[in-house]
Amino acid sequence: MLHIKSHTGLRGFLALSVTALHLNIDLAFPQFQTLGMFGWFNGALCVDLFFLLSGFILSVIYDDKLDKSSSRNYVVARVARIFPLHTVCLLLVFVMYIIGSWLGVSIGNDYAMKDFFVQLLLIHEWYPLSVNQWIKTSWSVSFEWLAYLLCFPVFSKLSQHFKFCNFSNTSLLCLATLFMLICFSTYICHYEYNLSRMTGIPGVVRSFSGFISGCFLAKAFCNKSVKLSPKWDNLFFLFIIGSCILKELLSPYFILIAYVIAPLWVLHLAYDRDSITVKLLSSRVMVFLGLISYSLYLIHPIVGKIFYGLHTKLPEINGFWIVVALLSVTLLSSFFSYKFLEIPSRNYLRKKYSK
């Protein structure tokens, strides 16, 4: 299987950014919110880049070869990738709710069993369904599962028919950018018309657009044509960070700059060039975070729930050390989950059910 270190590291960076935003750190360390910390890297953009990276890697791996003979292995691989950890985390949240109720510690409300089975199948965000999320980040996993089943197979068929791989790199990049702008349009709807970016039709449009953008980007990558020098890897990253900062300070619409630049930046990162950004994202620490990113993405809301329920009962401890403890517990839990749950279950399911 293809492994692009800089993309793996980017996943780690995105997962860490989302984790820092969701862990309720400001309850123990109010300065966190003032300083911004990871807040300057927009959480919505992080998730949209996850969709883009998923579409990219699947399109590169399968390369328009998804047919009847390979579809079984494709579905098994996708199920093995997301369901074992998701199922365990869902059960863990329910057990936490029962124990918390018994001890008088609240981790939230509305953990109805009718919602459990819908979420177990990862269809809880599919229109017209919409239930109370037991795991805060599971909405995007639900849409990613829909993209696996519907969006990518359709794109693969269309690619075989229209021969997207024969398009010029300029055309492919324009198409990738266009779909990221469609993804951004849900951002406009969210602010102008108070529509959610996470549920219903806007969520489908958002996830599918990011996913298709990644698919078109993969076609450009397979052409093996690089136009810009390695220094642009760093400049693009600075522009994206700058747009996120301006979004926080001036207007939410400055994030548009990041959505325009992101496809070209992700494409150039994939070529593993000699740039500071690629070296940073390809470092052992970032690659490690990338490998455990799915565990980190699902587990950190659970750690956040526990902390939210217990923070008023904790002894007086310096907030900085609480933050260190929170991050340490989250990272260690994610590592053990990846090593002893994700990998074994993935290997077992693929070996048992693949042709």
N, C-alpha and C positions, 0 to 999 in steps of 0.2 A: 504494500500500500504506500502511496506517495506520502512523503513527510516533508513539508516545507517548514523549516525551523522557525523562520521569522513569522509565519502565519500562526504557528503553534504558540509562540511567544506573545503574539498580538492577542490571541484568545485569552492567554493568562492575564495580560494587562487589562483587557476589557472586563474579565470576570472579577479581578481585584478591584477595579473602579466601581462596579455595580455593588460588590460586597461592602465597600466602605460607605456607600450611600444608603444601604439598607440595614446596617447593623445597630441602629439606634445609638451610635457612639456618642452623639451630642448629649444624651441623658447623663453620661458620666463625665464627659469632657466637652463642655459647651464651646470652648475655644475652637473645637473641630469645625463647627458650623461657620464660625467667623473666619477662620483661616481658609476655609474652602477645601483644603487637602485634595482629595480626589474629586471633589464636587465640580471643579472646573472642567473635567472631562464629562460631558453631558451623558447622563444615564440612558436616555432614549437613543442617542447615537450609538452607544455601545451595543445595545440590543440589535439595532438595525445592521451594524457591522457583523454581528453574529449570523444573522440571516444571510448576508452577502457571502461570508466565508463558507457557510454550509453549501450554498449553491455552487460556489467556486470549486470546492474540493470534490463534490459529487460529480460535477460535470467533467472535471479532469480525469477522475478515476474511471467513470463509465464511458466517457468519450462516445456518446451516441450508440452504445452497444447494448442498451437496455431493451431486450426483447423477451419473448415468452420463455426462452430457455434460461435467461439470466434473472428474470423478474423475481423468482422464488428466493434466490440467494440475496438479491437486493433487499427484499422485504425482511428476510430473516436478519440481515446485517443491521437494518434500521431498528427493528424491534430490539435486538440484542444491545444496541447502542443506548437506547433511551429508557426502556421499560423497567429493567430490573432495579435500577437505582430509584427511579420515580416511584415504583410500587413500595419499596422499603421506606422511603421518606414519607410517603402518604400514611402508611401504617404507623410510623413513628409519631407523626403529628397527632393522630387519633389517640394513641396511647398517652402522649403528653397531655392531651386535653382531659382524658379521664383521670389521670393522676393529679393534674393541676386542680381539677374540680374537687377532688377528694381532699387536697391539701389547702384549698382556698386560695390558690394562685391562678390568676386569669392569664390565659395566653390568647384571648380573643373570644369571639362569639360565633354562633351559627355553624357548628360542626355537625350538620345533619347527615345521617347515613344515606339519604337519597342523593346528596351531592357526592358522597364518597365514590359510588359506583360509576358515576359519570366521569369523575376525575381519574378514576383508576384506568379507564379506557382512553384517557387523554383526548376526550372530545368536548370538554367542558367549555371551551371558548368558541366552538363552531357555531355559526349562526344557524338557527335562532336561539341556541342554548346559551345560557349565561348563569353560572352559579357562583356562590361564595367560594373564593379561592382558599383552600387550606394551606397551600404553599404559595407565597407571594409571587414567585418568579415562574410558576408552572404555566401561566397563560402563554408565554412565548414557546414553551415546549409543546403545548397543545397545537399552536399554529405551525410549528416546525414539523410535527407529525403529519398534519394535513398537507403541508408542502411536499413531504416525502411521498405521500400516497397519490397526490393529484398534480401538484405543480411541476415537479421534476419529470415524471413520466410523460406528461403532455409536452413539456419543453423538449425532451429527448426525441419524441416523435416528430415534432415540428423541425427540429434541427436536422434530422435525417432527410426530411422532405425539402427544406429550403437550403441545405448545405451551409449552415452558418459558419462552419470552419473555413469556408472559402471567401467569406466577407473580408474586406480590408480591415486592418487594425483600427483605423480611424472610425469606420462604421461601427465596429464592435464596441469601441470605447464610448461612442456617442449613444449607442443603445443602452450600455451599462449605466451611463450617467443619466439618461432619460428615466430609467426605471428607479434610480435612486431619488430623482426629483419627484416621481410619483409617490414614492415612499415618504418624501418630505411633505407632500401635499396633505397627508394625514396630520402632520404637525400643524399646518395652517388651520385645518378643520378643528383641531383640538383647541387652539387659542381663539379663533374667530367665532366658532359656532358651538363651542363647549361639547364636542363629540369626543368620546374616548379614543385614544390611540391603541388601546389594548383589547377591546372587545368588539364583537359584531363585525359588520362589513368593513369599517375602517381598519380593524385588526387584520382581516384577510388581505385587504389591499396592501397594507403596510408590509406584512410578512412575505407575501408573494412577490411584491416589487423588489424587495431587498434580495430575495432568493434568486429571481430571474436576473437581476443585475450581476450577481456573482456568476451565474451560468454564462452570460455573454462575456464576462471578464475572462473566464476560463478559456473560451475560444481564442481570445487574443493572446493569452499566455501560451497556448499550444502552438501558436505561429512563431514563437521564439524570436520576436522582434522587439528590441528595446530602443526607444527613441531618445530618452533623456539621460543625462549623466547621473552617477550615483549621488551627487550632492543634492539632487532634487528629492531624494528619499527623505532627507533631513528637513528641507524647506517645506515640503508638503506637510510633514508632521507638525512643524511650527505653525503653519497656516491653520491647520485643523485645531490645534490647541488655542491659537489666538481667537478663532471664531467662537470656540466654546467659552472663552473668557469674556468676549464682547457680548455674547448671548446673556451671560449672567449680569454684566454691568450696565448694558445699554438697551438691548432689544432681543427678544427670543428669535427674531428672524435672521440674526447674524449667523445662526447655525447653518443657514443655507450654504455658506462658503464650504463648510466641512462636507456637506452632502455632495457638492459638485466635485470636490477634490478627492474624496475618499476612494472612488473606483480606480483612478489613475495611481494613487498612492499604494493601494493594496496590490495592484498588478506589478508595480515595480519592486515591491518588497519580495514578491515571489521569485524573483530572479537571483536572490541570494548574492547581492552585490557588495562591494567593499565600501559600505557607508556606516556612519555612526549608528543610525537608527536600526539597520539590519543587524549589526553586531550586538546592540543592546537587546533587541527582541530575540536574537538567537542565543543569548547567554543561557547558561545552565539554569539559573534561577527562573527566568521568564519561561523557558521551555517546560520546566517542572510545573510552573503555575498553569501553563497551557494544557499539559497532560491531565491535571486534576481539575480543569476549569468547569467541567460539567458537574462534578461532585461539589465544587465550590459554589457553583451557581444555585444548586438546589438545597445545599445544606446551610448556607449562611442565613437564609430567612428563619430556619428552625432555631439556630443559635440566637438570632435576634429576638425571636418569640420568648425564649427562655430568659434572656437578659431583661426583656421588657417586663416580664412577670415578676422577676426577682429583684430588680434594681432598687426598689424602695426598701427591701429587706436586707440589703448588703451592708456590711459595716463600713465605717468611714475609711475609704481608701483613696489615695491619690488617683484622680481620673485618668492620668496618663497610663498608670499600671493596669487599670481596668481595660483600657483600650488594647494594651499589649496582650493581656490575658484573653480578651475576646478574639483578637486576630489569631493568636496562637492556637486556641481551641478550635477555631474554624478551619485553619489550615491543616492542623493535625487530623481532625475528623475527616476532612476532604481527602487527605492522603491515604488514610486507612480505608476509607470507602472505595477509593479508586483501586487500591492494591488488592483488597480482599473481597470486594463486591463487584465493581465494574469489570475488571479484567477477567476474573474467573467465570462470571456469568456470561459475559460476552463470548468468551472462547467456547464455553459449554454449548450455548445455544447455536452458535455457528457450526460447530462440529456435528451436533446432533441433527440439525434440521436443514443444513445446506446440502445441495446436491453435489 
